[in-house]
Amino acid sequence: MESGRVYPSISRQWRSRIGESHDYAVIRNDSIFRTGFHDRYVFESLHMRATKQLHAVMETYRDNTLDEIFHGQECDTYEGTCYCIPSRVPLDMKGINKAAIRSTLLSDLTLVYGIGRRKERELKAKGYATIVDLAVHRRFGKAARETMAILSGDEIPPIEQLVSRWLSPSHPSCLTTAGFYHPGDLIFIDIETLGIFSRPIILFGIAEIRSGELCISQYLLRDISEEVPAISAVMDQLDGDRVLISYNGKAFDIPYLTGRAAFYGRPAVIGNPHYDLLHFSRRRWRGELPDCRLVTLEQRILRTGRGDDIPGAMVPEFYEAFMTTGNPGPLVPIVTHNRQDLVSLARLFFFLQGECVS
């Protein structure tokens, strides 16, 4: 079944809208003081560099086919065919220790009903260092034993519910609960769109951990008509109890994905456990870094760089260049940008996990 025959009218509609004004502002002279007036912006120097890059990749790849560049494969779904680009990247998971996670949680007395931070300090000053110590306490003993039973159990959802009940969503202990899952249960997600406000998703990035490697699947739209098959392929990977890891995914990626599915008359509910690293990163580095963009954390925390990366806000322009000319060159920076987002997302996850436990 050819996906191009499924929604041809939608494909033609979006082709006709190529070239509309873009939803970001160019900040002249890279003045940081002007950024507060815009929700989406690109510094002038980055805009100029990306524009030159666009011309360069179109020249470099003008005689190449999409398959020659990406070596992807067609993926058949119930909704039709989409195009998948697979890749693998070695990943240092730093050996998450479940025993260390339990020990960390057991040292937080506020997980016991009736104990706040002030009371915790008083109890620890009296020698109650862990929840285990509290098991014999006259007042808090019963509640402590109930908490111990949950933290010592094999069921992960009750532990997540306990921690999220007493601690804020961005508290490090909330992230430590992700360490109870098998690495193979984790799924990292990042999408690239034609802008905001319900425009098509043109690249779906999904990554899983297998045998110490990050296995990446990028579903790239060769035409807008392939969006539905790509959504179907992604939904299949999210099926079951897979644990989502994202960066601003709770506010953007997941609502956007379900919104696009609903647009095509395929309402979807994604109820997977979900850890959004943006919230944990803001809490951890607020005041220390100029911002908490993923690219900033790459440079300042993970100590990695991107080279000639394109600003996310300019992804639509590169994709539109491909749509209007048929030259696959502009897709190269988009795919590279998305893949790096996934790799950095995975590395940041394990970095934060290590900090939480230590």
C-alpha positions in Angstrom: 0.0 0.0 0.0 1.6 3.3 -1.1 1.2 6.0 1.5 1.3 8.7 -1.2 -2.2 7.6 -2.3 -3.7 7.8 1.2 -3.8 11.6 1.7 -2.8 13.2 -1.6 -5.0 16.3 -1.0 -3.2 17.0 2.3 0.1 16.7 0.6 -0.9 19.1 -2.2 -2.3 21.5 0.5 1.0 21.7 2.3 3.0 22.0 -0.9 0.9 25.0 -1.8 1.8 26.6 1.6 5.5 26.3 1.2 7.1 29.6 1.5 4.8 31.2 4.0 6.3 33.5 6.6 8.3 31.7 9.3 7.3 31.7 12.9 10.6 33.0 14.4 12.4 36.4 14.7 15.9 37.1 13.7 17.7 38.9 16.5 19.8 41.6 14.9 23.4 41.9 16.1 22.8 38.9 18.4 21.4 41.2 21.0 20.4 39.0 23.9 18.3 41.9 25.3 15.9 41.6 22.4 15.1 37.9 22.9 12.6 38.6 25.6 10.2 40.1 23.0 9.9 36.8 21.0 8.9 33.2 21.9 11.0 31.8 19.0 14.1 33.5 17.7 17.4 32.9 15.9 20.4 35.1 16.4 21.5 36.9 13.3 24.9 35.2 13.1 23.4 31.7 13.4 20.8 32.6 10.7 23.5 33.8 8.3 25.6 30.7 8.9 22.6 28.4 8.5 21.6 30.2 5.3 25.1 29.6 3.9 24.9 26.0 5.0 21.6 25.5 3.1 23.2 26.7 -0.1 26.2 24.5 0.5 24.4 21.2 1.1 22.2 21.8 -1.9 25.3 22.2 -4.0 27.0 19.2 -2.4 24.2 16.7 -2.7 22.5 18.0 -5.9 23.3 14.8 -7.9 22.5 12.4 -5.0 19.4 10.5 -4.3 17.9 10.3 -0.8 18.8 6.6 -0.5 22.4 7.3 -1.5 22.7 9.7 1.4 20.8 8.0 4.2 20.7 4.3 3.3 17.3 4.1 4.8 14.6 1.5 4.4 10.9 1.5 3.7 8.7 0.6 6.6 5.3 -0.9 5.9 2.5 0.0 8.4 -1.2 -0.5 8.4 -1.5 3.1 7.2 0.9 2.7 4.3 4.7 3.1 3.8 7.1 5.4 5.4 10.9 5.9 5.3 13.1 4.9 8.2 16.8 5.8 8.7 18.5 3.5 11.2 21.7 4.2 13.1 23.6 3.1 16.2 25.7 5.0 18.7 27.8 3.5 21.6 26.4 4.6 24.9 28.0 4.7 28.4 25.2 3.9 30.8 27.5 4.2 33.8 25.9 1.1 35.5 22.8 2.3 37.3 22.6 0.4 40.6 19.1 -0.3 41.8 20.4 -1.0 45.3 21.9 2.5 45.4 18.6 4.0 44.2 16.7 2.3 47.0 19.3 3.5 49.5 18.9 7.1 48.2 15.1 7.0 48.5 15.3 5.4 51.9 17.4 8.2 53.2 14.6 10.7 52.4 12.4 10.8 55.5 9.9 13.1 53.8 8.6 10.1 51.9 6.9 9.1 55.1 3.5 10.5 55.8 3.6 13.4 58.2 7.2 14.3 57.8 8.3 17.6 56.1 11.8 19.0 55.7 11.9 20.6 59.1 10.8 17.5 60.9 13.3 15.5 58.8 16.1 17.6 60.1 15.0 17.1 63.7 14.7 13.4 63.3 18.1 13.0 61.6 19.7 15.1 64.3 18.3 12.5 66.8 19.9 9.6 64.8 17.1 8.6 62.5 19.2 8.6 59.3 16.9 6.5 57.1 13.3 5.3 56.9 14.5 1.9 58.1 15.6 3.6 61.4 12.2 5.2 61.7 10.5 1.7 61.6 10.7 1.6 65.5 9.7 5.2 66.0 6.7 5.6 68.3 4.9 8.2 66.2 6.1 7.5 62.6 6.9 3.8 62.9 3.8 2.5 61.2 4.0 5.0 58.3 7.7 4.3 57.9 7.0 0.5 57.6 4.4 1.2 55.0 6.8 3.3 53.0 9.5 0.7 53.4 7.2 -2.0 52.0 6.6 0.0 48.9 10.3 1.0 48.3 11.4 -2.6 48.9 8.9 -4.1 46.4 9.4 -5.1 42.8 6.5 -3.1 41.4 7.7 0.2 40.0 4.4 2.2 39.6 3.7 2.2 43.4 7.3 3.6 44.0 6.7 6.3 41.3 3.3 7.2 42.9 4.8 7.4 46.4 7.7 9.7 45.3 5.6 11.9 43.2 3.0 12.2 46.0 5.4 13.8 48.4 8.0 15.5 46.2 7.8 18.0 43.4 7.8 16.7 39.8 11.3 18.2 39.3 12.8 16.7 42.4 15.8 14.5 41.7 14.3 11.5 43.5 11.5 11.5 40.9 14.0 10.9 38.2 15.8 8.2 40.2 12.7 6.0 39.9 13.4 5.6 36.2 16.5 3.6 37.2 14.3 0.8 38.3 13.3 0.1 34.7 15.4 -2.1 32.5 17.4 0.0 30.0 15.6 -1.9 27.2 12.3 -0.5 28.4 13.4 3.1 27.8 12.5 4.9 24.7 13.9 8.4 23.8 11.8 10.6 21.6 12.3 13.9 19.7 10.4 15.3 16.7 11.0 17.9 14.1 8.0 19.9 12.7 7.2 22.4 10.0 6.7 25.0 12.8 4.2 25.3 15.5 0.4 25.4 15.7 -0.5 21.9 14.3 1.8 21.9 11.3 3.0 18.5 10.1 5.7 16.5 11.8 8.4 15.9 9.2 10.8 13.8 11.2 10.1 11.4 14.1 13.2 10.4 16.1 13.0 7.3 18.3 15.9 5.7 20.2 16.2 2.5 22.2 19.0 0.8 24.2 20.2 -2.5 23.0 23.4 -4.2 24.1 25.0 -1.0 25.3 24.2 0.9 22.1 21.6 3.6 21.4 19.7 2.2 18.4 18.0 5.1 16.5 15.1 5.0 14.1 14.3 8.2 12.3 11.1 8.3 10.3 11.6 10.9 7.6 8.8 12.2 5.5 9.7 12.1 1.8 6.3 13.7 1.3 3.7 15.1 3.7 1.4 12.2 2.7 3.7 9.9 4.7 3.0 11.5 8.0 0.1 9.1 8.9 2.2 5.9 8.2 5.1 7.5 10.3 2.7 8.2 13.1 1.5 4.6 13.0 5.1 3.3 13.1 5.9 5.5 16.1 2.7 4.5 18.0 3.6 0.8 17.5 7.0 1.5 19.2 5.3 3.2 22.1 2.8 0.4 22.6 2.9 -1.4 25.9 4.8 -0.2 29.0 7.7 1.5 27.3 9.1 4.4 29.4 9.4 7.7 27.6 12.4 10.0 28.0 12.1 13.4 26.4 13.3 17.0 26.6 10.2 19.2 26.9 8.2 16.3 25.6 5.4 16.7 28.1 4.6 20.2 26.8 5.6 19.7 23.2 6.4 16.4 21.5 3.7 14.2 23.0 0.8 16.6 22.8 2.0 17.5 19.2 2.1 13.8 18.3 -1.4 13.0 19.6 -2.7 16.2 18.0 -1.4 15.2 14.6 -2.9 11.7 15.1 -6.3 13.3 16.0 -6.0 15.6 12.9 -6.2 12.5 10.7 -9.1 11.1 12.7 -6.9 8.7 14.7 -7.2 9.9 18.3 -4.4 8.4 20.4 -3.7 8.3 24.1 -0.1 8.0 25.2 -0.2 7.0 28.8 3.4 5.7 29.1 5.5 6.6 32.1 7.2 9.8 31.0 10.4 11.5 32.3 10.8 15.0 30.9 14.4 16.0 31.5 13.8 19.7 30.9 12.2 20.0 34.3 15.0 18.2 36.1 17.6 20.2 34.2 16.0 23.5 35.1 16.0 22.6 38.7 19.6 21.4 38.6 21.2 24.2 36.7 19.0 27.2 37.2 21.2 30.2 37.9 24.4 28.4 36.8 23.8 28.4 33.0 22.5 31.1 30.7 19.6 28.9 29.7 18.6 25.2 29.8 18.4 24.5 26.1 19.7 21.0 25.2 22.5 22.5 23.1 23.7 24.5 26.1 23.8 21.5 28.3 25.7 19.6 25.6 28.4 22.2 25.6 28.6 23.1 29.3 27.7 19.8 31.0 28.2 16.9 28.6 31.2 18.6 27.0 30.2 17.8 23.4 29.7 20.1 20.4 27.5 20.0 17.3 29.7 21.6 14.6 27.5 23.0 11.8 24.2 22.4 13.5 21.1 24.3 12.3 18.8 26.2 14.7 15.7 24.2 15.4 13.5 27.1 14.3 15.0 26.9 10.8 14.3 23.2 10.2 11.1 24.1 8.2 13.1 26.2 5.8 15.5 23.4 5.1 12.7 20.9 4.6 10.8 23.4 2.4 13.9 23.7 0.2 13.8 19.9 -0.3 10.1 20.0 -1.0 10.3 22.7 -3.7 13.5 21.5 -5.4 13.6 17.7 -4.8 17.2 18.1 -3.7 17.8 15.9 -0.7 20.7 17.9 0.6 18.7 20.1 3.0 17.5 17.0 4.7 21.0 16.1 5.9 21.3 18.8 8.6 17.8 18.1 9.7 18.5 14.4 10.2 21.8 15.1 11.8 20.2 17.7 14.2 17.5 15.2 15.3 20.0 12.4 15.8 22.2 14.5 17.9 19.2 15.6 20.0 18.5 11.9 20.7 22.1 11.1 21.6 22.4 14.0 23.9 19.0 13.2 25.5 20.2 9.7 26.3 23.6 10.9 27.7 21.9 13.6 29.7 19.5 11.0 31.2 22.3 8.8 32.5 24.3 11.9 33.7 21.4 13.1 35.8 20.8 9.6 37.0 24.3 9.3 38.2 24.1 12.6 40.0 20.8 11.7 41.7 22.2 8.5 43.2 25.6 10.0 44.1 
